[in-house]
């Protein structure tokens, strides 16, 4: 291609080689070096600051030097220190390194079968096969807001198919990258358009929550949630803290199966929370990562969200299909914002696009296509609910077995919280010293806050865990 | 981590060719009407994305002659999207496999390994010695955004320099990462080629150690690329100034049809010892647009530093979306690591690049045959998916309204949307709107 280069030509330098095709090769080192020498010579005459060893005789032929070492500069990122491992994912890293045959990974909240293997749901396999076999399918960009069909189906799943908010077009739903992505997009939207830039998160909460919201531009505060004495809900503390939050503050609520504690409010307690929040104009932001996983019923697990939507007020909901469809790696989720009117919902959607486009342009097609395929097909949907209930039931069974095993060993303490807590996680109440002991002596991997993923247990491994807990509790009272 | 300041009354600039379009975003500050009108009453409707908005308008048009020259997505000669055969082969291999969660890290690493070989050359020192931090990313946009956030975190005062013009989403990405944006001269509107002298001046005049974004081939939106010789001069001047080169590699293979040739600029910088950053996208060259597969790599002084940099990048990703989707990563690493499938891919890329080059020639010839008063050499001089036609906004409007031909306001045409059956119609339309100027 011919390029204009008038000023260099005017100064008497030869014009750069015009190339109508990219046929000139850079493989021949001598011709490449020759051109570099000419370029260098030009610059040495032209400008004063000159590199290193070539500065002595500007007009002499410069001798070629070996490529990478001569000009090797220091990195502009040399001052970086290594970031700490993510505490949750770091557990799996440590587990993988351990050579012991009796090791047990109770870290990440990913479902495992009774055989300790990851599970690809049958309905997912079927859906994927359908997609692969359909030769008319293409891989074009999804719209910024994602797959339309998927968005509608997701909203129905969490809000209920007969939700008036949906019927009145007051809900905008955008496909996002699993729960994390939905929370981040929601957080960034709030940081730009909402008037109260503080979000209250429960104490404790998923380790990634504060980071996501802080980087989104919100300031993070906490409200009391877990009571270590009862290993249950600190309901009074919760009401007090939300009661004293500034009007309009955002409040993060775990829709069900609280992570990491497994402690959920009762329906009556949810009603009280709802009334308090609405009276103080606090904005609910639900994180729904376990719909269907907690009780085994999709509708029951969505109750708290639906209660808030039923009163006509506004809220945000982040959904994830990582656990309930086993689509962890495909990053499938959705953010729904329930608004007062269809007009507002439409404007909100347009602003959500401005958050998404500079982040990753548009969401990935594969996972959402699988979900849409399943949700819209009556048979696949039914089969899914059965597989989901089976996963939830297995976890409930593990809880019972662990509780029974500790009782059988006469392990000191009240362990009933194991069967009272709900969802994938149990907050055992073990302290970090006891946890470290269990990892060292029994090769049991869990987060240092004492959280265990029940999904990582099987009938075969429950005795081993019970032994470890027993030893830890009796060694470090 | 300090929270970002509230964004009140921020003026948002978007570059549209030589015109600037601004829009203001207002932040709701009053709470009194909340209970009646809700939280979002004051949210104003956002302006449509200039590129994606074009496709939306095209889809809504019912005219049978309509042509979409908006988004840079490849079409075959029937105007249809293409799923490459190598992709179908890879997909059949991986469908329904137990990859969904457990192997995510291994798959990501494989993708990074194969991606950097592609960009840097499999025999490059950095590849052999592993002195780079690499992370799978959400296509090119995601890789750029990760780097922008990383740049802001570790060089908080540094701006980024973009070529003028550049892809319209680049300023949005760095702005959302809170990095100030600057430009350097690039395109010469009169010659419709490279303004090399001005480019070199701007590189020299920028403060030392500035961050620059470079398009290594098939510049978007202009299709104007420096020659190898010019790249060498740019590289040299970057050394003098200690600038940081960040390459956005969206079209490797699409410029010349040859993957190595299209990476020439990168290899030149590597030879000169620059520690570059690189965003790679597999959207176009593998036709994996919707899967969001890409790779971010940052070259480091040594392996230890590479570990540190990677860990920081992972942290940034973790608070945004954790990981990119595994399906796309699997597809790309399957294709690149299997010699037969990779050879098929290389062929298919060449076919796509050739068809575009063919359409360029045909369009130019057609305009010349119509005795257009204007010079259309730039159609075949420019490279890659886009042609910066030089059409004014008014002329573009006429193309849209009168001829149902959709392209962005800056006159950028995606040649991938041109086919043997619509090229005459297109040439006639362009001739119509330009003949009396």
Interface residues (C-beta under 8 A of the other chain):
Chain A: X1 X2 X3 X4 X5 X6 X7 X8 X16 X17 X18 X19 X21 X22 X24 X26 X35 X36 X39 X40 X42 X43 X47 X49 X50 X51 X67 X68 X69 X70 X71 X72 X73 X74 X75 X76 X77 X78 X79 X80 X81 X82 X83 X84 X85 X86 X89 X110 X117 X118 X120 X124 X125 X128 X129 X132 X137 X138 X139 X140 X141 X142 X143 X144 X176 X177 X178 X180 X181 X184 X191 X192 X193 X194 X195 X197 X208 X211 X212 X214 X215 X217 X218 X219 X247 X248 X281 X283 X314 X326 X327 X328 X329 X330 X331 X332 X337 X339 X340 X341 X344 X346 X347 X348 X350 X351 X353 X354 X355 X357 X358 X359 X360 X361 X362 X363 X364 X365 X366 X367
Chain B: X1 X3 X4 X6 X7 X25 X27 X28 X29 X30 X31 X34 X35 X37 X38 X39 X40 X41 X43 X44 X45 X46 X48 X49 X52 X71 X73 X81 X82 X83 X87 X91 X92 X95 X96 X98 X99 X100 X101 X102 X104 X125 X138 X139 X141 X142 X145 X154 X155 X169 X172 X173 X175 X176 X188 X191 X193 X194 X195 X196 X197 X204 X209 X224 X225 X226 X227 X228 X229 X230 X232 X233 X236 X237 X239 X240 X242 X244 X255 X256 X258 X261 X264 X267 X268 X270 X271 X272 X273 X274 X275 X283 X287 X288 X289 X290 X291 X292 X298 X299 X300 X301 X305 X307 X308 X309 X311 X312 X314 X315 X316 X318 X319 X320 X321 X322 X323 X324 X325 X326 X327 X328 X381 X382 X383
